Amino acid sequence: MNVDVGIRLQAYLDGELTGREAQQVAALIESDAGARALFGELQQTRTWLKSNEPELSLPESREFFWSKVEREIEPLEKTPASGGPSWLFFLRRHVAAVGGLTVAAALVIFAAVQMNVVPTGGLLEEIDNPLDEVGTFSFRSESQKMTLVWISNPFADAEESSDVTPMPMPIHLPEDIQ
Amino acid sequence: MASKKDYPSMDDVALWKAAQRGDMRAFEELVARHRDKVYARAFSMIRNEEDAIDLSQEAWVKAWQRLKQFQGDSSFLTWMTRIVINLCLDKLRKQKRERAESIENLEEESGGVERQMPTVTVNPTERLERGELRQRIDKALGQLSYEHRTVLILHEFEDLEYKEIAKRMQCSIGTVMSRLFYARRKMAALMASYKREELK
């Protein structure tokens, strides 16, 4: 018997064929002894199985099995089956996530501002390093035990006159740091 | 409050509704009521006692987690059975991936020995007792490949249509039809081959 024919017989048996196809298979079963025998075998096997599913019992006591299940579900009790309204669960879950993100974003912005990465529109003043523009030179007199440091600010000088005249600023440094 | 309820006298619907509200005692009653059937389904598919116990336990934990999704479209037992079947299918797929090419697959592709099997004629005088018939069925199921066994269980015990079986087993309807055909033929041959003494 052709396997395809066998599979069609089975589909007929299981009620998976409709209309013309079902009629064709029914006619085949009527006319062909081989088809009839195979159909009978398939039908018998199905009948056996349908009404005789093996029965088994869990080989553990009710208490022991439940204790294992309970141990697993107790930590979950407060989430899926807690009985609280679902919108509250939704809020708890999502607001916490959004809140966390907001705090993280605020921290990033704050850090960026502190590092002067983000323009602040006058909130923070630019730090001038006067030493870049200041010329210094020193003079030391061993006989007088004195060190003279000259500091000149060209911008300050330029504001007063076009002549750049260094302004002497004597600083007497103690001997021990020289 | 909850402890005053008479759980054994409550029906499944009342129990799962109470369990949905967080009543663990109601859930315990459902476990006690259906644990054998859930275990039996796991064992019929896996054929290993220890794995079947683990899988049925896992199924009950999953059921608790998903209890809010259960709307009562089917009976609670049907819903539970579907959960354990899916767990078994996952495990069997994993086992199959871990195995090397099996002879079963080669047999299935070529039709195997079932292709040449003569038709089994049922002897009407042989009237088996229900218990003996069940023993034969159980033994024969254990000798089938997991693909053949699963398709039989889903079709004959779970009453699923070809389309639904194909979806669960992640294969085509044609494959389901072919597997079911060979599974039935092999089952018939095995059932006929057992002698009474072998089962005792």
Chai-1 contact restraints between the chains, C-beta under 6 A:
chainA,res_idxA,chainB,res_idxB,connection_type,confidence,min_distance_angstrom,max_distance_angstrom,comment,restraint_id
A,G6,B,F181,contact,1.0,0.0,6.0,A-B,restraint_1
A,I7,B,M177,contact,1.0,0.0,6.0,A-B,restraint_2
A,I7,B,F181,contact,1.0,0.0,6.0,A-B,restraint_3
A,Q10,B,F181,contact,1.0,0.0,6.0,A-B,restraint_4
A,E16,B,Y162,contact,1.0,0.0,6.0,A-B,restraint_5
A,A37,B,T119,contact,1.0,0.0,6.0,A-B,restraint_6
A,L38,B,T119,contact,1.0,0.0,6.0,A-B,restraint_7
A,E41,B,T119,contact,1.0,0.0,6.0,A-B,restraint_8
A,E41,B,V120,contact,1.0,0.0,6.0,A-B,restraint_9
A,E41,B,A188,contact,1.0,0.0,6.0,A-B,restraint_10
A,L42,B,R184,contact,1.0,0.0,6.0,A-B,restraint_11
A,Q44,B,V122,contact,1.0,0.0,6.0,A-B,restraint_12
A,T45,B,R184,contact,1.0,0.0,6.0,A-B,restraint_13
A,T45,B,M187,contact,1.0,0.0,6.0,A-B,restraint_14
A,T45,B,A188,contact,1.0,0.0,6.0,A-B,restraint_15
A,L49,B,E156,contact,1.0,0.0,6.0,A-B,restraint_16
A,K50,B,E156,contact,1.0,0.0,6.0,A-B,restraint_17
A,N52,B,L133,contact,1.0,0.0,6.0,A-B,restraint_18
A,N52,B,R134,contact,1.0,0.0,6.0,A-B,restraint_19
A,N52,B,I137,contact,1.0,0.0,6.0,A-B,restraint_20
A,E53,B,F157,contact,1.0,0.0,6.0,A-B,restraint_21
A,P54,B,R134,contact,1.0,0.0,6.0,A-B,restraint_22
A,P54,B,I137,contact,1.0,0.0,6.0,A-B,restraint_23
A,P54,B,D138,contact,1.0,0.0,6.0,A-B,restraint_24
A,L56,B,A40,contact,1.0,0.0,6.0,A-B,restraint_25
A,L56,B,F43,contact,1.0,0.0,6.0,A-B,restraint_26
A,S57,B,D36,contact,1.0,0.0,6.0,A-B,restraint_27
A,L58,B,R35,contact,1.0,0.0,6.0,A-B,restraint_28
A,L58,B,D36,contact,1.0,0.0,6.0,A-B,restraint_29
A,L58,B,Y39,contact,1.0,0.0,6.0,A-B,restraint_30
A,R62,B,A32,contact,1.0,0.0,6.0,A-B,restraint_31
A,W66,B,E28,contact,1.0,0.0,6.0,A-B,restraint_32
A,W66,B,V31,contact,1.0,0.0,6.0,A-B,restraint_33
A,K68,B,Q57,contact,1.0,0.0,6.0,A-B,restraint_34
A,V69,B,V31,contact,1.0,0.0,6.0,A-B,restraint_35
A,V69,B,Q57,contact,1.0,0.0,6.0,A-B,restraint_36
A,V69,B,W60,contact,1.0,0.0,6.0,A-B,restraint_37
A,E72,B,V61,contact,1.0,0.0,6.0,A-B,restraint_38
A,I73,B,V61,contact,1.0,0.0,6.0,A-B,restraint_39
A,I73,B,W64,contact,1.0,0.0,6.0,A-B,restraint_40
A,P80,B,Q65,contact,1.0,0.0,6.0,A-B,restraint_41
A,P80,B,K68,contact,1.0,0.0,6.0,A-B,restraint_42
A,A81,B,G22,contact,1.0,0.0,6.0,A-B,restraint_43
A,A81,B,L67,contact,1.0,0.0,6.0,A-B,restraint_44
A,S82,B,G22,contact,1.0,0.0,6.0,A-B,restraint_45
A,G83,B,R21,contact,1.0,0.0,6.0,A-B,restraint_46
A,G83,B,G22,contact,1.0,0.0,6.0,A-B,restraint_47
